[in-house]
Amino acid sequence: MATLFDKLYKMNDSNHNPISRKQHRVVPMDISQTPNPSTIPQKPQYGGGIVVNSELDIGLKGWTAFGDVKIEQRVSKEGNTFIAALHRHQPHDSFSQEFYLEKGKFYTFSAWIQLSEGNAKVAAMFKTPSGFETAGWAVAESRCWSMLKGGLTVNASGQSQLYFESRNTSVEIWADSISLQPFTQEQWRSHHHQSIEKTRKSSVKLLAVDAKGNPLANATVAVAQNRPNVPLGCAMSNHILSNPDYQKWFTARFTVTTFENEMKWYSTERSRGKDDYSVPDAMLQFSQKNNVKVRGHNVVWNDPKYLPAWAISLSPNDLRLAVDRRINSVVKRYAGQVIAWDVVNENMHFDFLESMLGKNASATLFKKVNQIDPRTPLFLNEFNTIEEVDDDMAKPAKYLEKIQEIRSGGYNGPLGIGLESHFSTPNIPYMRASMDKLAATGLPIWLTEVDVSGGSNQASYLEQVLREGHAHPSVKGIVVWSAWSPQGCYRMCLTDNNFKNLPTGDVVDKLLREWGQSMFSGTTDSNGQFQTRLFHGDYKVTVTHPNRTHISVVAQNFEVVSREESHQKTILHVKVSA
């Protein structure tokens, strides 16, 4: 009979990072981001890339005036040289450099910017053959340097002009350490591979021994993933409760979910003071039965359109009482049963609760939720932070301001960054740069509602977004926003009504297999060892060894974790006795 030799061990990284010679020639991705202003700009990323005179060390070489403006080289009191645009009359009046940009390449951009006085938004713009593209923007200040980080792709190859833009024409724009780095799609994929190998996977060594502790050569080792550390999940609708085909399709794939609408306030308290949690209760029970973890979505919504109809007309005092009742109701009911709470949904685009309850409404509500459920991370959740470069309401800089507002308001508990990720045409370099900026906070990031609008490129764009999110070391989970209903999905379905995959569903299945959900097997060597690299997560290993009288089989669960989570170097010993 098969037995276990010793207790379960956690596996950790052995610093193995297989990168081919070809990959060694790829410029490593620079995901650094300085969240706070600095008195001295850092060196340009990628040495400036294709920018001529990126640190302004050789006068104005490579730079020209853009618009009706004077430009000049200056030296700060700290000793760095920079370029200045003065006597500006129009927002676009600044300095410029010309590049030949190619369709199909990814361009990362960064610069350190400052204003002569005050503070204002400054955008990095490209005039391309097919129109104007925003690479990114930041709020620049006087007396300190701020990092502007972004990126772009172009729709047509040709000569393009970089320039900077600010609506405040009374200020001078200063810049230093300017960088534009092109990457081919192959190089970009190589960055994904390198990041995944470094941050998502670890080396594992399994050792099979017999009853006397002797190594078992030629034993068959089968490894299957039970649960990934960085899950790819899917939203769920109440139709799953009565549709066995939906149940079978969902539970075969996903280990994490968000209820599309069923836990929201307008669903559970349609009439004031009358709660009905029967549907989310049943969905939670189904999820727990099938080992699917649930994100709590959402406690309240800052867009009045998605509050209960009866709540919108309440007085400020009555609304405060209603919100307090809602928090006590839903959070107490599901405390400890959800892995996260989206507390004040979309509180950068909308401010209804602030207008009614005071400017610190979000911070106050975060504190109240945390008092009831102190161990569950509380998330902000917002759209267009990584999707749209031109939406000023929720750009990374605004997101950071909201985080600071909540912290300054007295909330010091666990906090997370929720990025809804409703894409049309993804700007992948900008998506990466935006996540870099948010990652500098050290907070976990989730892509919470991923979808792509319809069109011939929907599936390929979805794959780009999912791969970019999964490869970023600060992204801790992804939920696709494709809850099924007979009438269709919010914007993107993964299957038809017979639960046959659409192209988007094929993409998800492919990535689930690639990221560790499929089973694989191998054979122990002459020393009884089997070595491989696995994505972090929970696994089941089955060891089978034939001997002269019968076949012995033993199964054991184990966990693969990162080097940060476990500093032990261990081997999983499995004993197969005759």
C-alpha positions as CSV (number, residue, x, y, z in Angstrom):
1,M,0.0,0.0,0.0
2,A,1.3,3.5,-0.8
3,T,2.0,5.8,2.1
4,L,3.6,9.2,2.5
5,F,7.2,9.4,3.7
6,D,6.9,12.7,5.5
7,K,4.8,15.8,5.7
8,L,3.8,18.3,3.0
9,Y,6.5,20.8,2.0
10,K,6.2,24.1,0.3
11,M,8.4,24.5,-2.8
12,N,10.3,27.7,-3.4
13,D,12.3,29.3,-6.2
14,S,15.8,28.0,-6.8
15,N,16.7,31.1,-8.8
16,H,16.5,29.1,-12.0
17,N,15.5,31.4,-14.8
18,P,15.9,29.8,-18.2
19,I,16.4,32.4,-20.9
20,S,17.6,31.6,-24.3
21,R,20.6,33.3,-25.9
22,K,18.2,35.1,-28.3
23,Q,16.3,36.4,-25.3
24,H,19.5,37.7,-23.7
25,R,19.8,40.2,-26.6
26,V,16.4,41.7,-25.8
27,V,16.4,45.0,-23.9
28,P,15.0,44.1,-20.4
29,M,11.7,45.7,-19.5
30,D,12.1,48.6,-17.1
31,I,9.0,48.6,-14.9
32,S,10.4,51.2,-12.5
33,Q,8.2,54.1,-11.5
34,T,8.8,56.9,-9.0
35,P,5.5,57.8,-7.5
36,N,6.6,60.9,-5.7
37,P,8.2,64.1,-7.1
38,S,12.0,64.3,-6.9
39,T,14.5,67.2,-6.6
40,I,16.7,65.5,-9.2
41,P,15.4,63.6,-12.3
42,Q,16.6,60.0,-12.6
43,K,18.5,58.7,-15.6
44,P,16.4,58.1,-18.7
45,Q,14.9,54.7,-19.0
46,Y,16.7,52.5,-21.7
47,G,19.4,55.2,-21.9
48,G,16.8,57.4,-23.7
49,G,16.1,54.7,-26.4
50,I,15.9,56.4,-29.8
51,V,15.8,59.9,-28.4
52,V,18.7,62.1,-29.5
53,N,20.3,64.1,-26.6
54,S,17.8,62.6,-24.1
55,E,19.6,64.3,-21.1
56,L,20.2,67.6,-22.8
57,D,23.9,67.3,-22.3
58,I,24.8,68.7,-25.8
59,G,22.8,71.8,-26.0
60,L,19.6,71.6,-28.0
61,K,20.8,69.0,-30.5
62,G,17.9,67.0,-31.8
63,W,15.3,69.3,-30.4
64,T,13.3,72.0,-32.2
65,A,10.5,74.4,-31.3
66,F,6.9,73.2,-31.8
67,G,4.6,76.1,-32.3
68,D,5.1,79.8,-31.4
69,V,7.6,79.3,-28.5
70,K,11.1,79.8,-27.5
71,I,13.2,76.9,-26.3
72,E,16.5,76.8,-24.5
73,Q,18.9,74.6,-22.5
74,R,19.2,75.3,-18.8
75,V,21.1,74.0,-15.8
76,S,19.4,73.5,-12.5
77,K,21.0,74.4,-9.2
78,E,21.4,70.6,-8.6
79,G,23.5,70.4,-11.8
80,N,21.2,68.6,-14.3
81,T,20.8,70.1,-17.7
82,F,17.2,70.3,-19.1
83,I,15.2,71.8,-21.9
84,A,12.7,74.6,-21.3
85,A,9.8,76.0,-23.4
86,L,9.0,79.6,-22.6
87,H,6.8,82.4,-23.9
88,R,4.1,79.9,-24.8
89,H,0.8,81.0,-26.4
90,Q,-1.0,77.8,-27.2
91,P,-1.3,74.6,-25.2
92,H,0.9,72.7,-27.7
93,D,3.7,75.3,-27.7
94,S,6.7,73.3,-26.5
95,F,9.9,71.5,-27.7
96,S,9.8,68.7,-30.2
97,Q,11.8,65.8,-31.7
98,E,11.0,63.8,-34.8
99,F,11.0,60.0,-35.1
100,Y,10.1,57.4,-37.7
101,L,7.5,55.2,-35.9
102,E,6.5,51.8,-37.2
103,K,3.1,50.2,-37.2
104,G,3.2,46.9,-35.3
105,K,5.8,48.0,-32.8
106,F,5.3,48.9,-29.1
107,Y,6.8,52.2,-27.9
108,T,7.4,52.9,-24.2
109,F,7.8,56.6,-23.3
110,S,9.0,58.4,-20.2
111,A,10.3,61.8,-19.2
112,W,10.9,63.9,-16.1
113,I,8.9,67.2,-16.2
114,Q,8.6,70.4,-14.2
115,L,6.8,73.7,-14.4
116,S,8.2,77.2,-13.8
117,E,5.4,77.8,-11.3
118,G,2.3,76.2,-9.8
119,N,1.1,72.8,-11.0
120,A,-0.7,71.6,-14.1
121,K,-1.3,68.6,-16.2
122,V,1.3,68.0,-18.9
123,A,0.8,65.5,-21.7
124,A,3.3,63.8,-24.0
125,M,1.8,64.0,-27.5
126,F,2.8,62.5,-30.9
127,K,1.7,63.9,-34.2
128,T,1.5,60.8,-36.4
129,P,0.5,60.3,-40.0
130,S,-2.9,59.0,-38.9
131,G,-3.6,61.6,-36.2
132,F,-2.6,62.8,-32.7
133,E,-1.8,60.2,-30.1
134,T,-1.4,60.8,-26.3
135,A,1.4,58.7,-24.9
136,G,0.7,59.7,-21.3
137,W,0.4,62.6,-18.9
138,A,1.3,63.6,-15.4
139,V,0.7,66.5,-13.0
140,A,3.8,68.6,-13.1
141,E,4.9,70.9,-10.3
142,S,7.4,73.7,-9.7
143,R,10.6,73.2,-7.7
144,C,10.5,69.4,-8.2
145,W,10.6,66.8,-11.0
146,S,7.7,64.4,-11.8
147,M,7.9,61.3,-13.8
148,L,5.7,61.0,-16.9
149,K,5.4,57.4,-18.1
150,G,3.3,56.0,-20.9
151,G,3.5,54.4,-24.3
152,L,1.8,54.1,-27.6
153,T,1.3,52.2,-30.9
154,V,0.6,53.8,-34.2
155,N,-1.9,52.9,-36.9
156,A,0.4,53.8,-39.8
157,S,4.2,53.9,-40.2
158,G,5.8,57.3,-40.9
159,Q,7.5,60.4,-39.5
160,S,6.0,61.5,-36.2
161,Q,6.7,64.4,-33.9
162,L,6.9,64.3,-30.1
163,Y,5.8,67.4,-28.3
164,F,4.4,68.3,-24.8
165,E,1.1,70.0,-24.1
166,S,-0.4,72.0,-21.2
167,R,-3.5,74.1,-21.2
168,N,-1.8,76.5,-18.8
169,T,0.1,78.7,-21.3
170,S,1.4,81.0,-18.6
171,V,3.9,78.5,-17.3
172,E,7.2,77.2,-18.8
173,I,7.4,73.5,-19.4
174,W,10.7,71.9,-18.5
175,A,11.8,68.3,-19.3
176,D,14.8,66.0,-18.8
177,S,15.7,62.3,-19.1
178,I,13.4,61.8,-22.0
179,S,13.1,58.3,-23.4
180,L,11.3,56.5,-26.3
181,Q,12.1,52.8,-26.7
182,P,10.7,50.7,-29.5
183,F,10.0,46.9,-29.1
184,T,8.9,44.4,-31.6
185,Q,6.0,42.1,-30.7
186,E,8.5,39.3,-30.4
187,Q,10.6,41.3,-27.9
188,W,7.4,42.3,-26.0
189,R,6.4,38.6,-25.7
190,S,10.0,37.9,-24.5
191,H,9.4,40.4,-21.7
192,H,6.3,38.4,-20.7
193,H,8.3,35.2,-20.6
194,Q,11.1,36.7,-18.5
195,S,8.7,38.3,-16.0
196,I,6.7,35.1,-15.7
197,E,9.7,32.9,-15.2
198,K,11.0,35.4,-12.5
199,T,7.9,36.1,-10.6
200,R,5.2,33.5,-11.4
201,K,7.1,30.2,-11.4
202,S,9.5,28.2,-9.3
203,S,11.6,25.1,-9.6
204,V,10.3,22.0,-7.9
205,K,12.1,18.8,-7.2
206,L,10.1,15.6,-6.3
207,L,11.9,12.6,-4.8
208,A,10.3,9.1,-4.8
209,V,11.7,6.6,-2.3
210,D,10.8,3.0,-1.3
211,A,10.0,1.7,2.2
212,K,13.7,1.8,3.2
213,G,14.2,5.3,1.9
214,N,16.0,4.2,-1.3
215,P,15.3,6.3,-4.4
216,L,12.8,4.9,-6.9
217,A,14.0,5.2,-10.5
218,N,11.5,5.1,-13.4
219,A,8.5,6.0,-11.2
220,T,5.7,7.8,-13.1
221,V,5.0,11.3,-11.7
222,A,1.7,13.0,-12.7
223,V,1.2,16.7,-11.6
224,A,-2.1,18.6,-11.8
225,Q,-2.8,22.1,-10.6
226,N,-5.7,22.4,-8.1
227,R,-5.7,26.2,-7.8
228,P,-3.4,28.9,-9.2
229,N,-1.8,31.7,-7.0
230,V,-2.8,34.2,-9.7
231,P,-6.2,33.1,-10.7
232,L,-8.0,33.8,-14.0
233,G,-11.7,33.8,-13.1
234,C,-15.0,34.8,-14.7
235,A,-18.0,36.8,-13.5
236,M,-21.1,34.7,-12.7
237,S,-24.8,35.3,-13.1
238,N,-27.7,33.9,-11.2
239,H,-28.6,31.7,-14.2
240,I,-25.9,29.3,-13.0
241,L,-28.3,28.2,-10.2
242,S,-30.7,26.5,-12.6
243,N,-28.6,25.6,-15.6
244,P,-26.5,22.4,-15.3
245,D,-24.6,23.1,-18.5
246,Y,-23.6,26.5,-17.3
247,Q,-22.5,24.9,-14.0
248,K,-20.4,22.3,-15.8
249,W,-18.7,24.7,-18.1
250,F,-17.9,27.2,-15.3
251,T,-16.6,24.8,-12.6
252,A,-14.4,23.0,-15.1
253,R,-12.4,26.2,-15.6
254,F,-12.6,28.8,-12.9
255,T,-11.5,29.1,-9.3
256,V,-12.5,32.7,-8.6
257,T,-15.6,34.7,-9.5
258,T,-17.5,38.0,-9.0
259,F,-21.3,38.0,-9.0
260,E,-22.3,40.3,-11.8
261,N,-25.2,42.0,-10.2
262,E,-26.7,39.8,-7.4
263,M,-24.7,41.2,-4.5
264,K,-25.2,44.8,-5.4
265,W,-27.3,47.1,-3.2
266,Y,-30.1,47.6,-5.8
267,S,-30.4,43.8,-6.0
268,T,-30.6,43.0,-2.3
269,E,-32.7,46.0,-1.0
270,R,-35.2,46.8,-3.8
271,S,-37.5,48.4,-1.1
272,R,-36.1,50.4,1.7
273,G,-35.5,48.3,4.8
274,K,-36.5,45.0,3.1
275,D,-33.4,42.8,2.4
276,D,-33.5,39.7,0.2
277,Y,-30.2,37.8,0.0
278,S,-31.7,34.6,-1.3
279,V,-30.0,34.7,-4.7
280,P,-26.5,35.7,-3.6
281,D,-26.7,33.3,-0.7
282,A,-27.4,30.5,-3.2
283,M,-24.7,31.6,-5.5
284,L,-22.2,31.8,-2.6
285,Q,-23.2,28.3,-1.5
286,F,-22.7,27.0,-5.0
287,S,-19.3,28.7,-5.3
288,Q,-18.1,27.3,-1.9
289,K,-19.3,23.8,-2.8
290,N,-17.2,24.0,-6.0
291,N,-14.1,25.6,-4.4
292,V,-14.7,28.9,-6.3
293,K,-13.6,32.0,-4.3
294,V,-15.8,35.1,-4.5
295,R,-15.0,38.8,-4.7
296,G,-17.5,40.9,-2.8
297,H,-19.0,43.3,-5.5
298,N,-20.0,45.9,-4.4
299,V,-20.8,47.5,-1.1
300,V,-22.0,50.8,-2.5
301,W,-21.8,52.6,-5.9
302,N,-20.9,56.2,-6.3
303,D,-22.8,56.6,-9.5
304,P,-26.4,57.4,-8.4
305,K,-27.7,55.6,-11.5
306,Y,-26.7,52.3,-9.8
307,L,-28.0,53.0,-6.4
308,P,-31.5,51.7,-5.3
309,A,-34.1,54.0,-6.8
310,W,-35.5,54.9,-3.4
311,A,-32.1,56.0,-2.1
312,I,-31.4,58.8,-4.6
313,S,-34.1,61.1,-3.2
314,L,-33.1,60.7,0.5
315,S,-31.9,63.6,2.5
316,P,-28.2,63.5,3.4
317,N,-29.0,62.3,6.9
318,D,-31.4,59.6,5.7
319,L,-28.9,58.5,3.1
320,R,-26.2,58.2,5.7
321,L,-28.4,56.0,7.8
322,A,-29.3,53.9,4.7
323,V,-25.7,53.5,3.7
324,D,-24.7,52.5,7.3
325,R,-27.5,49.9,7.2
326,R,-26.3,48.6,3.9
327,I,-22.8,48.2,5.2
328,N,-23.9,46.4,8.3
329,S,-26.2,44.2,6.3
330,V,-24.0,43.0,3.5
331,V,-20.6,43.0,5.1
332,K,-21.7,41.3,8.3
333,R,-23.5,38.7,6.2
334,Y,-20.5,37.7,4.1
335,A,-17.6,38.7,6.3
336,G,-14.9,36.1,6.0
337,Q,-16.6,34.4,3.0
338,V,-15.3,36.7,0.3
339,I,-11.7,37.4,-0.7
340,A,-12.1,41.1,-1.3
341,W,-14.7,43.9,-1.1
342,D,-15.2,46.6,-3.8
343,V,-16.2,49.2,-1.3
344,V,-17.2,52.5,-3.1
345,N,-17.4,51.5,-6.8
346,E,-16.1,54.0,-9.3
347,N,-15.5,56.8,-6.9
348,M,-13.2,58.7,-9.2
349,H,-15.6,59.2,-12.0
350,F,-18.5,59.8,-9.7
351,D,-18.9,61.6,-6.3
352,F,-22.6,61.3,-5.4
353,L,-21.8,60.1,-1.9
354,E,-19.2,62.8,-1.3
355,S,-21.7,65.4,-2.4
356,M,-24.3,64.1,0.1
357,L,-22.2,62.8,2.9
358,G,-19.1,64.9,2.8
359,K,-15.7,64.9,1.1
360,N,-14.3,62.1,3.3
361,A,-17.2,59.8,2.5
362,S,-15.0,57.1,0.8
363,A,-12.5,57.0,3.6
364,T,-15.3,56.8,6.2
365,L,-17.0,53.9,4.4
366,F,-13.7,52.0,4.0
367,K,-13.2,52.3,7.8
368,K,-16.7,51.1,8.5
369,V,-16.3,48.0,6.3
370,N,-12.9,47.2,7.8
371,Q,-14.3,47.4,11.3
372,I,-16.8,44.7,10.4
373,D,-14.5,42.5,8.3
374,P,-10.9,43.5,9.3
375,R,-9.0,40.7,7.5
376,T,-10.5,41.1,4.0
377,P,-8.7,43.4,1.6
378,L,-10.8,46.4,0.6
379,F,-10.5,47.5,-3.1
380,L,-11.0,50.7,-5.1
381,N,-12.6,49.7,-8.4
382,E,-12.5,52.0,-11.4
383,F,-12.7,52.0,-15.2
384,N,-10.4,53.7,-17.8
385,T,-7.3,53.8,-15.6
386,I,-5.5,51.5,-18.0
387,E,-7.9,51.4,-20.9
388,E,-8.1,55.0,-22.1
389,V,-5.2,57.5,-22.1
390,D,-7.5,60.5,-22.6
391,D,-9.9,60.0,-19.7
392,D,-8.6,62.4,-17.1
393,M,-11.0,61.3,-14.4
394,A,-9.3,58.0,-13.4
395,K,-5.8,58.2,-14.7
396,P,-3.0,56.5,-12.6
397,A,-2.2,59.9,-11.1
398,K,-5.8,60.4,-10.0
399,Y,-6.0,56.9,-8.7
400,L,-3.0,57.6,-6.5
401,E,-4.6,60.8,-5.3
402,K,-7.7,58.8,-4.3
403,I,-5.6,56.2,-2.5
404,Q,-3.9,59.0,-0.6
405,E,-7.3,60.6,0.2
406,I,-8.5,57.4,1.7
407,R,-5.4,56.9,3.7
408,S,-5.4,60.5,4.9
409,G,-9.0,60.0,5.9
410,G,-7.9,57.5,8.5
411,Y,-8.2,54.1,6.7
412,N,-5.1,52.1,7.4
413,G,-6.3,48.6,6.7
414,P,-5.6,46.2,3.8
415,L,-6.1,48.0,0.5
416,G,-6.1,46.9,-3.1
417,I,-6.2,48.4,-6.6
418,G,-9.1,47.2,-8.8
419,L,-8.8,48.0,-12.5
420,E,-12.1,47.2,-14.3
421,S,-10.3,46.8,-17.7
422,H,-13.2,47.4,-20.2
423,F,-11.2,47.8,-23.4
424,S,-12.0,48.9,-26.9
425,T,-8.7,48.9,-28.8
426,P,-6.0,48.3,-26.2
427,N,-2.9,50.5,-26.0
428,I,-0.7,47.8,-24.5
429,P,2.4,50.0,-23.8
430,Y,0.2,52.5,-22.0
431,M,-1.5,49.7,-20.0
432,R,1.9,48.5,-18.8
433,A,3.1,51.9,-17.9
434,S,-0.1,52.6,-16.0
435,M,0.2,49.4,-14.0
436,D,3.9,50.2,-13.3
437,K,2.8,53.6,-11.8
438,L,0.2,52.0,-9.6
439,A,2.5,49.1,-8.6
440,A,4.9,51.6,-7.1
441,T,2.4,51.8,-4.1
442,G,3.2,48.1,-3.3
443,L,-0.5,47.4,-3.2
444,P,-2.0,44.3,-4.9
445,I,-3.6,44.9,-8.3
446,W,-6.6,43.0,-9.7
447,L,-8.0,43.3,-13.2
448,T,-11.6,43.0,-12.0
449,E,-13.9,43.2,-15.1
450,V,-11.9,42.4,-18.2
451,D,-13.7,42.5,-21.5
452,V,-13.2,43.9,-25.0
453,S,-15.9,45.5,-27.2
454,G,-17.1,43.5,-30.2
455,G,-15.3,43.4,-33.6
456,S,-13.1,41.2,-35.7
457,N,-10.1,41.7,-33.3
458,Q,-12.1,41.0,-30.1
459,A,-10.4,37.6,-29.3
460,S,-6.9,38.8,-30.2
461,Y,-7.3,42.0,-28.2
462,L,-8.6,39.9,-25.2
463,E,-5.5,37.7,-25.4
464,Q,-3.2,40.8,-25.4
465,V,-4.9,42.2,-22.4
466,L,-4.9,39.0,-20.4
467,R,-1.2,38.3,-21.2
468,E,-0.2,41.8,-20.2
469,G,-2.0,41.5,-16.9
470,H,-0.7,38.1,-16.1
471,A,2.9,39.0,-16.9
472,H,2.9,42.0,-14.5
473,P,4.3,41.0,-11.2
474,S,1.9,43.2,-9.2
475,V,-1.2,41.7,-10.7
476,K,-2.6,39.1,-8.2
477,G,-5.8,38.1,-10.0
478,I,-7.9,38.6,-13.1
479,V,-11.7,38.3,-13.6
480,V,-13.2,38.2,-17.1
481,W,-16.5,40.1,-17.2
482,S,-18.5,37.5,-19.2
483,A,-21.3,36.4,-16.9
484,W,-23.7,34.3,-19.1
485,S,-27.4,35.0,-19.6
486,P,-29.8,33.7,-22.3
487,Q,-30.1,37.3,-23.5
488,G,-26.4,37.8,-23.9
489,C,-23.5,39.1,-21.8
490,Y,-22.6,42.7,-20.8
491,R,-20.2,43.3,-23.7
492,M,-18.4,40.0,-24.3
493,C,-19.5,36.4,-24.1
494,L,-17.1,33.4,-23.9
495,T,-19.7,30.9,-25.2
496,D,-22.9,30.6,-27.1
497,N,-26.1,29.6,-25.5
498,N,-25.2,25.9,-25.8
499,F,-21.9,26.6,-24.0
500,K,-19.8,26.0,-27.0
501,N,-16.8,28.3,-27.0
502,L,-16.7,31.4,-29.0
503,P,-13.2,32.6,-30.1
504,T,-12.9,34.6,-26.8
505,G,-13.6,31.4,-24.9
506,D,-10.9,29.6,-26.8
507,V,-8.5,32.3,-25.8
508,V,-9.4,31.8,-22.1
509,D,-9.1,28.0,-22.3
510,K,-5.7,28.3,-24.0
511,L,-4.4,30.6,-21.3
512,L,-5.8,28.4,-18.5
513,R,-3.9,25.5,-20.0
514,E,-0.7,27.5,-20.6
515,W,-0.7,29.0,-17.1
516,G,-0.8,25.7,-15.3
517,Q,-4.3,24.1,-15.3
518,S,-3.5,21.1,-17.4
519,M,-2.0,17.9,-16.1
520,F,1.4,16.6,-17.2
521,S,3.6,13.7,-16.3
522,G,7.2,12.5,-16.3
523,T,9.5,9.8,-15.0
524,T,12.0,9.9,-12.1
525,D,15.6,9.6,-13.0
526,S,18.1,7.0,-11.6
527,N,18.2,9.0,-8.3
528,G,14.4,8.9,-7.9
529,Q,14.1,12.6,-8.7
530,F,11.8,14.5,-11.0
531,Q,12.4,18.2,-11.6
532,T,10.3,20.8,-13.3
533,R,9.2,24.4,-13.1
534,L,5.6,25.2,-12.1
535,F,3.4,28.2,-11.8
536,H,2.8,29.1,-8.1
537,G,-0.3,27.5,-6.8
538,D,-1.7,24.3,-5.2
539,Y,-1.0,21.0,-6.8
540,K,-1.7,17.3,-6.6
541,V,1.1,14.9,-7.5
542,T,0.5,11.2,-8.1
543,V,3.4,8.8,-8.1
544,T,3.0,5.4,-9.7
545,H,5.7,2.7,-9.5
546,P,5.4,-0.9,-10.9
547,N,7.2,-3.6,-9.1
548,R,7.3,-7.3,-9.4
549,T,4.0,-8.0,-7.6
550,H,1.7,-5.0,-8.0
551,I,1.6,-1.3,-8.9
552,S,1.8,1.1,-6.0
553,V,0.2,4.5,-6.3
554,V,0.4,7.5,-3.9
555,A,-1.1,10.9,-4.2
556,Q,-0.1,14.1,-2.3
557,N,-1.1,17.7,-2.4
558,F,1.6,20.4,-2.3
559,E,2.0,24.1,-2.8
560,V,4.5,26.0,-4.9
561,V,5.2,29.5,-3.6
562,S,7.5,32.3,-4.4
563,R,10.9,32.9,-2.8
564,E,9.3,35.8,-0.9
565,E,6.8,33.5,0.7
566,S,9.1,30.7,1.6
567,H,12.8,30.8,2.2
568,Q,13.2,27.0,2.7
569,K,14.9,24.9,0.1
570,T,12.9,21.7,0.3
571,I,12.2,18.5,-1.6
572,L,8.9,16.7,-1.5
573,H,9.6,13.1,-0.5
574,V,7.1,10.5,-1.6
575,K,7.4,6.9,-0.3
576,V,6.0,4.1,-2.3
577,S,6.2,0.8,-0.4
578,A,5.7,-2.7,-1.8
